[in-house]
Amino acid sequence: MPAGATLTVEKYATVFTGRDKDAKEMTLEELQNHALDMLKKDMADGFACLAEESAAAWEEKVWKRAPISIQGSPEDELMIHYAQYQIQIMVPAHDNRMNIGAKGFSGEGYKGHTFWDTEIFLLPYYIFTMPEVARSLEEYRYLSLPGAHAKAKGNGYEGAQYPWESA
């Protein structure tokens, strides 16, 4: 590259697994072809289109739905929006078989484990801004009820006993 020139690199990727709800009936080859088809579509649309779609989705799903404004500097407002961003990306809103991971997406220190208190702290935000996400988080607990009953029974108790940490 000559001095002072700019190089732009665009990288496109898709991630699908057999655990995805809409992929349950797919063979591995079908899943691979689906991922490749989606990748080709994204590449044909181009980065500008994908960025525009993403911005529109964030506007509709978060900024309009849960508008928070405070008196203060622009940096203060940015910090609030960053907190909302973190809250939004850490919840698996699309799948009630998963819960909010410890540390959200900020690290892998807990290796995908989830703690009962995480959702307690975050549930009020979702109840007031995205009730369907709050419901999904509660369904996660409901779906794990058989295991909680077995744990209580194994420890000589009646009812349900949830672990502090689960994976």
C-alpha positions as CSV (number, residue, x, y, z in Angstrom):
1,M,0.0,0.0,0.0
2,P,1.3,3.4,-0.8
3,A,1.8,5.8,2.2
4,G,-1.3,7.7,3.1
5,A,-3.6,5.2,1.2
6,T,-6.6,3.7,2.9
7,L,-7.4,0.0,2.9
8,T,-10.9,-1.1,3.8
9,V,-11.6,-4.8,4.7
10,E,-15.1,-6.1,5.1
11,K,-15.6,-9.5,6.7
12,Y,-18.9,-11.3,6.6
13,A,-19.8,-14.3,8.8
14,T,-22.8,-16.3,9.8
15,V,-23.2,-18.5,12.8
16,F,-25.8,-21.3,13.0
17,T,-26.0,-24.4,15.1
18,G,-28.2,-27.5,15.3
19,R,-29.4,-26.0,18.6
20,D,-31.1,-23.1,16.8
21,K,-34.9,-23.6,17.0
22,D,-35.4,-23.2,13.2
23,A,-32.6,-25.6,12.5
24,K,-33.7,-28.6,14.6
25,E,-35.0,-30.6,11.6
26,M,-32.0,-29.8,9.4
27,T,-29.2,-32.2,8.6
28,L,-25.7,-30.9,9.0
29,E,-25.4,-30.5,5.2
30,E,-28.7,-28.5,5.1
31,L,-27.5,-26.3,8.0
32,Q,-24.2,-25.6,6.3
33,N,-26.0,-24.8,3.0
34,H,-28.4,-22.5,4.9
35,A,-25.5,-20.7,6.5
36,L,-23.8,-20.3,3.2
37,D,-26.9,-19.0,1.5
38,M,-27.4,-16.4,4.3
39,L,-23.7,-15.4,4.0
40,K,-24.1,-14.9,0.2
41,K,-27.2,-12.8,0.7
42,D,-25.5,-10.6,3.2
43,M,-22.5,-10.2,0.9
44,A,-24.8,-9.3,-2.0
45,D,-26.6,-6.7,0.2
46,G,-23.3,-5.2,1.2
47,F,-22.0,-3.6,4.4
48,A,-23.9,-0.3,4.0
49,C,-27.3,-2.1,3.7
50,L,-26.5,-4.3,6.7
51,A,-25.4,-1.4,8.8
52,E,-28.6,0.5,7.9
53,E,-30.8,-2.5,8.7
54,S,-29.0,-2.9,12.0
55,A,-29.4,0.8,13.0
56,A,-33.1,0.6,12.1
57,A,-33.6,-2.6,14.2
58,W,-31.8,-1.0,17.2
59,E,-34.0,2.1,16.8
60,E,-37.2,0.1,16.8
61,K,-36.3,-2.6,19.3
62,V,-34.4,-0.5,21.9
63,W,-34.1,3.2,21.5
64,K,-37.8,3.9,20.8
65,R,-39.1,1.2,23.1
66,A,-37.1,2.2,26.1
67,P,-36.1,5.8,25.7
68,I,-34.0,7.1,28.5
69,S,-32.7,10.6,28.7
70,I,-30.9,12.4,31.5
71,Q,-29.8,15.9,32.2
72,G,-26.1,16.0,31.9
73,S,-23.3,15.9,29.3
74,P,-23.5,14.0,26.0
75,E,-21.1,11.6,27.6
76,D,-23.6,10.9,30.4
77,E,-26.3,10.1,27.8
78,L,-23.8,7.9,25.9
79,M,-23.1,5.9,29.1
80,I,-26.8,5.3,29.6
81,H,-27.2,4.1,26.0
82,Y,-24.1,1.9,26.4
83,A,-25.7,0.3,29.5
84,Q,-28.9,-0.3,27.5
85,Y,-26.8,-1.8,24.7
86,Q,-25.1,-4.2,27.1
87,I,-28.5,-5.2,28.6
88,Q,-29.9,-5.9,25.1
89,I,-27.1,-8.0,23.8
90,M,-26.7,-10.2,26.9
91,V,-30.1,-11.7,26.9
92,P,-31.0,-14.6,24.6
93,A,-34.4,-13.2,23.9
94,H,-35.0,-15.6,21.0
95,D,-34.8,-18.8,23.0
96,N,-36.4,-19.6,26.3
97,R,-34.1,-22.6,26.8
98,M,-31.3,-20.2,27.7
99,N,-30.8,-17.5,30.4
100,I,-28.6,-14.4,30.9
101,G,-25.1,-15.6,31.2
102,A,-22.9,-14.5,34.1
103,K,-20.9,-11.4,33.0
104,G,-23.2,-11.0,30.0
105,F,-21.0,-10.8,27.0
106,S,-18.1,-9.1,28.8
107,G,-16.1,-12.2,29.5
108,E,-16.0,-16.0,29.6
109,G,-15.0,-16.2,33.2
110,Y,-18.0,-18.3,34.2
111,K,-17.9,-20.5,31.0
112,G,-21.6,-19.9,30.1
113,H,-23.0,-20.5,33.6
114,T,-26.0,-18.6,34.7
115,F,-26.8,-17.3,38.2
116,W,-30.2,-16.9,39.7
117,D,-29.5,-13.3,40.8
118,T,-28.6,-12.0,37.4
119,E,-32.1,-12.2,36.1
120,I,-33.4,-10.8,39.4
121,F,-31.4,-7.6,38.7
122,L,-32.3,-7.4,35.0
123,L,-35.9,-8.7,35.0
124,P,-37.5,-5.3,36.0
125,Y,-36.0,-3.6,33.0
126,Y,-37.5,-6.3,30.7
127,I,-40.8,-6.3,32.5
128,F,-41.3,-2.6,31.8
129,T,-39.7,-2.4,28.3
130,M,-39.9,-5.8,26.7
131,P,-42.5,-8.0,28.5
132,E,-42.0,-10.8,25.9
133,V,-38.3,-11.1,26.9
134,A,-39.3,-11.1,30.6
135,R,-41.7,-13.9,29.8
136,S,-38.9,-15.9,28.1
137,L,-36.6,-15.5,31.1
138,E,-39.4,-16.8,33.4
139,E,-40.1,-19.7,31.0
140,Y,-36.4,-20.6,31.3
141,R,-36.9,-21.1,35.0
142,Y,-40.2,-23.0,34.4
143,L,-38.5,-25.4,32.0
144,S,-35.8,-26.1,34.6
145,L,-38.4,-26.9,37.3
146,P,-38.1,-30.7,36.9
147,G,-34.3,-30.5,37.7
148,A,-35.1,-28.2,40.6
149,H,-37.6,-30.7,42.0
150,A,-35.0,-33.5,41.6
151,K,-32.4,-31.5,43.4
152,A,-34.7,-30.8,46.3
153,K,-35.7,-34.4,46.6
154,G,-32.0,-35.5,46.4
155,N,-31.3,-33.2,49.4
156,G,-34.2,-34.5,51.4
157,Y,-36.5,-31.5,50.8
158,E,-40.0,-31.1,49.3
159,G,-40.6,-28.6,46.5
160,A,-38.0,-27.1,44.2
161,Q,-34.4,-26.2,44.9
162,Y,-32.6,-24.1,42.3
163,P,-28.8,-24.0,42.4
164,W,-27.1,-20.6,42.7
165,E,-25.2,-21.4,39.6
166,S,-26.3,-23.6,36.6
167,A,-25.0,-24.4,33.2
